[in-house]
Amino acid sequence: MMFQHVVILPILLPLLAGALMVIPAVSRNMVLQRRLGTVASVLAVVLAVWLLVLVDHNGTQAYAVGEWKPPFGILLVADRLATLLLLLTSVLLLAVQLFASAGEDERGRFFQPLLMFQVMGIQGAFLTGDIFNLFVFFEVLLIASYALLIHGGGKAKTAASLHYVILNLAGSALFLFALGILYGTFGTLNMADMQANAALIQNDDLYLAKVGALLLLVVFGLKAAMLPLHFWLPKAYAAAPAPVAALFAIMTKIGIYSLWRVHSAIFGEHAGALANVALPWLWPMAWLTLALGVVAVLASQSLRALAANLVIVSVGSLLLMVANPAQSTTAAGLYYLVHSTLATALIFLIAGLIMGQRGKSEDRFVRGRPLAHPRLLGGLFFIAALALIGMPPFSGFIGKALMLSAALDEGVAGWIWPPLLLSSLAALLVLSRAGSSIFWRSRGRAVPVTIDTRQLAGIGVLLVALVLMVVLAGWLTAFTDRAAADLLAGMQLVLPEGR
Amino acid sequence: MEFAYALGVGFLTGAGVFLMLRGRTFPVILGLTLLSYAVNLFLFASGRLTINAAPILGTASEYTDPLPQALVLTAIVIGFAMTAFVLILAMRARADLGNDHVDGHLPPAQLSARAEQRRERREHS
């Protein structure tokens, strides 16, 4: 069977592509590097679609790396949740890679290989079935993101990087403490085994396991930008180059994904005395994250800062879904996660184009130079704004409607509806203000700037993905429903038989 | 032995956290380093402490858990690489921002003290 290795390919493909790109003969040749990057990104999308169809038909695929069977080996697990997020990552990679190929990748060295390594880390984090391996892939994607964040240099980027790196290093130390505690109490770090063992933990170990679980909540909260741990985000996202900020749109979602994997599945309702151990903390923090995100959105002074604050709003909405673990909320959250990642990436890329045409006003909401392409950029901005606010006909509307109806089913509508609806109103207000300042309040004359077709192609990829999310909404919601059921039921691992 | 070991880990963690809360990048990095030492020792102990036992099955009746040792090895390598990176970044920040504070600028109290010194110097000359 050749197909049994398909599970590891989403990690190997970017690794090999990235490694090829750092070979001197290739790394000096930008044209070759870009072509290689585009080919690898397209292949990654094809691979992710294939894996998604395979997993949806044949159920969860487990892969024992090097044929070391558990409990000794490391497992890769491709279930419906993981494959959907793999597809999302590779679509994002394709868009970012195309956009950056227009010239952003020449401002510093090794942009393209770093992009590949970061995606390798992200794909690995989604695929792994072992919680220590999750830590390792976190570090892989983080070290690539450190380098990407500072790409191009400059004071703002250095200052933002310093905070980002130090905070994440402290987060990594906490992660390891939590893993040590959990290994000491569970005796395993395999997610499926931990899920099975959680109900068996007793006496003093119970308190230790609780400490471990809550430490993990802090770590994933830091990655996801949950309330007291979100201060790094606006600065880092607003300072990052446009394509990097677009790729970072998925970074907070990795924290949400880990919360689902660990706190909804391992410490879910089957966990006996440890059931839902993080919920009393998650609930108020999620609510406050959303509320504070709304205030921050209202106070934003530039398009990139606004987009970064909208990331916090989307994280708050998703955390509210995580805080109410049920099949309907998880499925709705998953749909909204995919939508909000694509929409955020889109607005960051558009902000990148707008910045290049307004001279010193950049993307701030002030009177500035008129744009060279007001119709094109205005149209794109309008679409992105509608998607972000959650207006029909775009997928944001479906995502928010799903979350509202899931909250109603769970009987928590009184808590969830007001902040969710108010956040849409705030986004509507501020995006209208942003649009009217940037496109209508202008003085002076436009300076001709050309927009590269590759930049438009990158934006086009995201637009097509957003439209597909609406066209295929019926199938996609059914799929997220199945993925949520899989996640909450626990991993059912069937290893392929060895020879 | 467990008590002494726990005390060592606790002390390292405490010192690490204290240093991490300082305002300049160098102590912060030292704090991160101490914290990563504490983490490594802690991970090592998560398989329980056993004396005079090899981490190999089947050679003797007593053996120690090999998995935490593998975990520690991974954690050490990653911690080393990350420390090297953050050191270079701190030096870059010192060059780019003109000072070694984690926020990239001097705290207001120090700024005003500096302005005071400058005014005194001007008055003297």
Interface residues (C-beta under 8 A of the other chain):
Chain A: F132 V136 E139 I143 Y146 I150 G153 G154 K155 T158 A159 S161 L162 H163 V165 I166 L169 A170 S172 A173 L176 F177 L179 G180 I181 Y183 G184
Chain B: G16 M20 T25 V28 L32 L35 S36 A38 V39 N40 F42 L43 A45 S46 G47 R48 L67 P68 L71 T74 A75 I78 G79 A81 M82 F85 V86 L89 A90 R92 A93 D96 L97 V102 D103 G104
